Amino acid sequence: MYIATLPGMRERTIICSSLSKTYSITGWRLGYTIAAPDITDRIKKVHDFLTVGAAAPLMEAAVVGLSFGDPYYQWLHDKYTHMKNLFVGGLKDLGLRYTDPQGAYYVLVDISEFGYDDDEQFCLDLAEKVGVGAVPGSSFFKEDVKHLIRFHFTKQDDTLTEALNRLADIKKLKK
């Protein structure tokens, strides 16, 4: 159930979404809001001060994407599910602790067992000594979180398999 469907909530709800992930155009930074007219007017005013606007060709391409039928979304779901299962399954086989993504295209891995106090240093060592890139989890938290790293898994099967093969050496990073 969506909050906007509850009594009295439609006129008080702002739906905000992005086209970037769904249509694999992450660098374009396109999105939209759906809200009551008075709220939409305020959103437009704020938007005018934050950005000039997306280029016309990008908006036209977005319109094409928004017209895709259900088969596209099923294909996209199946593709992302396959990549997630391949990569997360490999992490499980390696005995790593991770969060099970419920809708994201990345996975957070707990590096507590490796004895690092700094997730940034761990990511540097991981790249240098294991040959796999990750993003420090601290980049995504307001709190002082230093025990998580983030892997992005929307890659070709060969790339994911190679990353998992290299991650088999991750235990050598234990302090």
SEVO-555327 format. One record per residue (C-alpha): residue in three letters; residue number from 0; x negated, z, y. Coordinates in steps of 0.02 Angstrom, whole numbers. Last residue first. Layout:
<r rest="Ala" nr="NUM" u="X" w="Z" v="Y"/>
...
END
This chain:
<r rest="Lys" nr="174" u="-2281" w="519" v="-396"/>
<r rest="Lys" nr="173" u="-2175" w="394" v="-490"/>
<r rest="Leu" nr="172" u="-2206" w="215" v="-429"/>
<r rest="Lys" nr="171" u="-2262" w="161" v="-604"/>
<r rest="Lys" nr="170" u="-2082" w="187" v="-659"/>
<r rest="Ile" nr="169" u="-2033" w="30" v="-563"/>
<r rest="Asp" nr="168" u="-2120" w="-84" v="-689"/>
<r rest="Ala" nr="167" u="-1955" w="-139" v="-772"/>
<r rest="Leu" nr="166" u="-1907" w="-183" v="-593"/>
<r rest="Arg" nr="165" u="-2007" w="-344" v="-615"/>
<r rest="Asn" nr="164" u="-1896" w="-402" v="-758"/>
<r rest="Leu" nr="163" u="-1743" w="-349" v="-658"/>
<r rest="Ala" nr="162" u="-1801" w="-453" v="-509"/>
<r rest="Glu" nr="161" u="-1834" w="-602" v="-624"/>
<r rest="Thr" nr="160" u="-1659" w="-587" v="-698"/>
<r rest="Leu" nr="159" u="-1581" w="-577" v="-525"/>
<r rest="Thr" nr="158" u="-1676" w="-731" v="-467"/>
<r rest="Asp" nr="157" u="-1633" w="-829" v="-624"/>
<r rest="Asp" nr="156" u="-1449" w="-781" v="-609"/>
<r rest="Gln" nr="155" u="-1442" w="-847" v="-430"/>
<r rest="Lys" nr="154" u="-1422" w="-717" v="-295"/>
<r rest="Thr" nr="153" u="-1285" w="-609" v="-222"/>
<r rest="Phe" nr="152" u="-1363" w="-447" v="-284"/>
<r rest="His" nr="151" u="-1424" w="-358" v="-126"/>
<r rest="Phe" nr="150" u="-1522" w="-201" v="-170"/>
<r rest="Arg" nr="149" u="-1510" w="-44" v="-65"/>
<r rest="Ile" nr="148" u="-1622" w="109" v="-75"/>
<r rest="Leu" nr="147" u="-1567" w="290" v="-83"/>
<r rest="His" nr="146" u="-1658" w="457" v="-76"/>
<r rest="Lys" nr="145" u="-1694" w="470" v="111"/>
<r rest="Val" nr="144" u="-1524" w="515" v="185"/>
<r rest="Asp" nr="143" u="-1537" w="610" v="349"/>
<r rest="Glu" nr="142" u="-1355" w="584" v="401"/>
<r rest="Lys" nr="141" u="-1302" w="438" v="510"/>
<r rest="Phe" nr="140" u="-1323" w="326" v="359"/>
<r rest="Phe" nr="139" u="-1353" w="139" v="335"/>
<r rest="Ser" nr="138" u="-1537" w="119" v="379"/>
<r rest="Ser" nr="137" u="-1575" w="277" v="278"/>
<r rest="Gly" nr="136" u="-1539" w="174" v="122"/>
<r rest="Pro" nr="135" u="-1706" w="87" v="142"/>
<r rest="Val" nr="134" u="-1688" w="-98" v="106"/>
<r rest="Ala" nr="133" u="-1756" w="-173" v="-54"/>
<r rest="Gly" nr="132" u="-1882" w="-308" v="-98"/>
<r rest="Val" nr="131" u="-1955" w="-333" v="-271"/>
<r rest="Gly" nr="130" u="-2137" w="-370" v="-312"/>
<r rest="Val" nr="129" u="-2176" w="-212" v="-409"/>
<r rest="Lys" nr="128" u="-2331" w="-148" v="-318"/>
<r rest="Glu" nr="127" u="-2312" w="-219" v="-143"/>
<r rest="Ala" nr="126" u="-2123" w="-235" v="-130"/>
<r rest="Leu" nr="125" u="-2089" w="-69" v="-216"/>
<r rest="Asp" nr="124" u="-2226" w="15" v="-115"/>
<r rest="Leu" nr="123" u="-2145" w="-43" v="48"/>
<r rest="Cys" nr="122" u="-1973" w="9" v="-14"/>
<r rest="Phe" nr="121" u="-2039" w="181" v="-64"/>
<r rest="Gln" nr="120" u="-2120" w="200" v="106"/>
<r rest="Glu" nr="119" u="-1953" w="166" v="190"/>
<r rest="Asp" nr="118" u="-1863" w="285" v="71"/>
<r rest="Asp" nr="117" u="-1974" w="429" v="128"/>
<r rest="Asp" nr="116" u="-1984" w="594" v="34"/>
<r rest="Tyr" nr="115" u="-2040" w="504" v="-124"/>
<r rest="Gly" nr="114" u="-2045" w="597" v="-290"/>
<r rest="Phe" nr="113" u="-1990" w="452" v="-402"/>
<r rest="Glu" nr="112" u="-1840" w="543" v="-478"/>
<r rest="Ser" nr="111" u="-1750" w="547" v="-310"/>
<r rest="Ile" nr="110" u="-1745" w="356" v="-301"/>
<r rest="Asp" nr="109" u="-1555" w="339" v="-311"/>
<r rest="Val" nr="108" u="-1506" w="155" v="-310"/>
<r rest="Leu" nr="107" u="-1374" w="87" v="-192"/>
<r rest="Val" nr="106" u="-1296" w="-77" v="-244"/>
<r rest="Tyr" nr="105" u="-1256" w="-231" v="-141"/>
<r rest="Tyr" nr="104" u="-1119" w="-362" v="-132"/>
<r rest="Ala" nr="103" u="-985" w="-232" v="-98"/>
<r rest="Gly" nr="102" u="-814" w="-216" v="-177"/>
<r rest="Gln" nr="101" u="-818" w="-69" v="-297"/>
<r rest="Pro" nr="100" u="-1006" w="-53" v="-310"/>
<r rest="Asp" nr="99" u="-1060" w="68" v="-447"/>
<r rest="Thr" nr="98" u="-1182" w="186" v="-363"/>
<r rest="Tyr" nr="97" u="-1351" w="192" v="-445"/>
<r rest="Arg" nr="96" u="-1462" w="293" v="-562"/>
<r rest="Leu" nr="95" u="-1596" w="193" v="-649"/>
<r rest="Gly" nr="94" u="-1613" w="194" v="-839"/>
<r rest="Leu" nr="93" u="-1684" w="17" v="-850"/>
<r rest="Asp" nr="92" u="-1532" w="-38" v="-952"/>
<r rest="Lys" nr="91" u="-1420" w="31" v="-814"/>
<r rest="Leu" nr="90" u="-1514" w="-67" v="-682"/>
<r rest="Gly" nr="89" u="-1494" w="-223" v="-790"/>
<r rest="Gly" nr="88" u="-1308" w="-196" v="-806"/>
<r rest="Val" nr="87" u="-1298" w="-173" v="-618"/>
<r rest="Phe" nr="86" u="-1383" w="-342" v="-594"/>
<r rest="Leu" nr="85" u="-1284" w="-445" v="-719"/>
<r rest="Asn" nr="84" u="-1119" w="-356" v="-686"/>
<r rest="Lys" nr="83" u="-1135" w="-379" v="-498"/>
<r rest="Met" nr="82" u="-1181" w="-563" v="-513"/>
<r rest="His" nr="81" u="-1035" w="-595" v="-633"/>
<r rest="Thr" nr="80" u="-912" w="-499" v="-524"/>
<r rest="Tyr" nr="79" u="-970" w="-596" v="-371"/>
<r rest="Lys" nr="78" u="-940" w="-763" v="-457"/>
<r rest="Asp" nr="77" u="-772" w="-711" v="-532"/>
<r rest="His" nr="76" u="-707" w="-649" v="-364"/>
<r rest="Leu" nr="75" u="-767" w="-806" v="-275"/>
<r rest="Trp" nr="74" u="-685" w="-918" v="-406"/>
<r rest="Gln" nr="73" u="-523" w="-818" v="-393"/>
<r rest="Tyr" nr="72" u="-530" w="-830" v="-204"/>
<r rest="Tyr" nr="71" u="-557" w="-1017" v="-209"/>
<r rest="Pro" nr="70" u="-417" w="-1042" v="-336"/>
<r rest="Asp" nr="69" u="-295" w="-949" v="-222"/>
<r rest="Gly" nr="68" u="-296" w="-1082" v="-87"/>
<r rest="Phe" nr="67" u="-420" w="-1117" v="52"/>
<r rest="Ser" nr="66" u="-339" w="-1135" v="223"/>
<r rest="Leu" nr="65" u="-438" w="-992" v="300"/>
<r rest="Gly" nr="64" u="-598" w="-1085" v="258"/>
<r rest="Val" nr="63" u="-545" w="-1238" v="356"/>
<r rest="Val" nr="62" u="-499" w="-1128" v="504"/>
<r rest="Ala" nr="61" u="-670" w="-1047" v="493"/>
<r rest="Ala" nr="60" u="-753" w="-1218" v="507"/>
<r rest="Glu" nr="59" u="-657" w="-1248" v="667"/>
<r rest="Met" nr="58" u="-711" w="-1078" v="734"/>
<r rest="Leu" nr="57" u="-893" w="-1116" v="694"/>
<r rest="Pro" nr="56" u="-881" w="-1286" v="779"/>
<r rest="Ala" nr="55" u="-809" w="-1201" v="936"/>
<r rest="Ala" nr="54" u="-954" w="-1078" v="956"/>
<r rest="Ala" nr="53" u="-906" w="-895" v="940"/>
<r rest="Gly" nr="52" u="-865" w="-798" v="1096"/>
<r rest="Val" nr="51" u="-938" w="-731" v="1257"/>
<r rest="Thr" nr="50" u="-976" w="-561" v="1185"/>
<r rest="Leu" nr="49" u="-955" w="-377" v="1223"/>
<r rest="Phe" nr="48" u="-865" w="-384" v="1391"/>
<r rest="Asp" nr="47" u="-738" w="-515" v="1337"/>
<r rest="His" nr="46" u="-713" w="-420" v="1173"/>
<r rest="Val" nr="45" u="-659" w="-264" v="1267"/>
<r rest="Lys" nr="44" u="-529" w="-363" v="1364"/>
<r rest="Lys" nr="43" u="-470" w="-453" v="1207"/>
<r rest="Ile" nr="42" u="-450" w="-287" v="1115"/>
<r rest="Arg" nr="41" u="-344" w="-221" v="1258"/>
<r rest="Asp" nr="40" u="-228" w="-372" v="1250"/>
<r rest="Thr" nr="39" u="-219" w="-354" v="1060"/>
<r rest="Ile" nr="38" u="-161" w="-174" v="1081"/>
<r rest="Asp" nr="37" u="-17" w="-229" v="1192"/>
<r rest="Pro" nr="36" u="26" w="-373" v="1073"/>
<r rest="Ala" nr="35" u="30" w="-266" v="914"/>
<r rest="Ala" nr="34" u="-123" w="-291" v="805"/>
<r rest="Ile" nr="33" u="-214" w="-416" v="696"/>
<r rest="Thr" nr="32" u="-401" w="-429" v="723"/>
<r rest="Tyr" nr="31" u="-524" w="-565" v="682"/>
<r rest="Gly" nr="30" u="-700" w="-603" v="623"/>
<r rest="Leu" nr="29" u="-845" w="-719" v="641"/>
<r rest="Arg" nr="28" u="-1025" w="-660" v="639"/>
<r rest="Trp" nr="27" u="-1103" w="-829" v="597"/>
<r rest="Gly" nr="26" u="-1253" w="-761" v="503"/>
<r rest="Thr" nr="25" u="-1148" w="-702" v="356"/>
<r rest="Ile" nr="24" u="-1069" w="-872" v="321"/>
<r rest="Ser" nr="23" u="-1032" w="-848" v="136"/>
<r rest="Tyr" nr="22" u="-844" w="-879" v="158"/>
<r rest="Thr" nr="21" u="-785" w="-707" v="107"/>
<r rest="Lys" nr="20" u="-938" w="-621" v="178"/>
<r rest="Ser" nr="19" u="-933" w="-687" v="356"/>
<r rest="Leu" nr="18" u="-746" w="-706" v="382"/>
<r rest="Ser" nr="17" u="-730" w="-530" v="445"/>
<r rest="Ser" nr="16" u="-585" w="-409" v="461"/>
<r rest="Cys" nr="15" u="-497" w="-293" v="581"/>
<r rest="Ile" nr="14" u="-318" w="-236" v="558"/>
<r rest="Ile" nr="13" u="-265" w="-125" v="702"/>
<r rest="Thr" nr="12" u="-117" w="-12" v="667"/>
<r rest="Arg" nr="11" u="-3" w="77" v="791"/>
<r rest="Glu" nr="10" u="137" w="-54" v="805"/>
<r rest="Arg" nr="9" u="142" w="-72" v="616"/>
<r rest="Met" nr="8" u="136" w="117" v="588"/>
<r rest="Gly" nr="7" u="313" w="172" v="628"/>
<r rest="Pro" nr="6" u="371" w="168" v="448"/>
<r rest="Leu" nr="5" u="228" w="126" v="328"/>
<r rest="Thr" nr="4" u="183" w="-58" v="304"/>
<r rest="Ala" nr="3" u="37" w="-50" v="426"/>
<r rest="Ile" nr="2" u="-45" w="83" v="315"/>
<r rest="Tyr" nr="1" u="-63" w="-43" v="174"/>
<r rest="Met" nr="0" u="0" w="0" v="0"/>
END
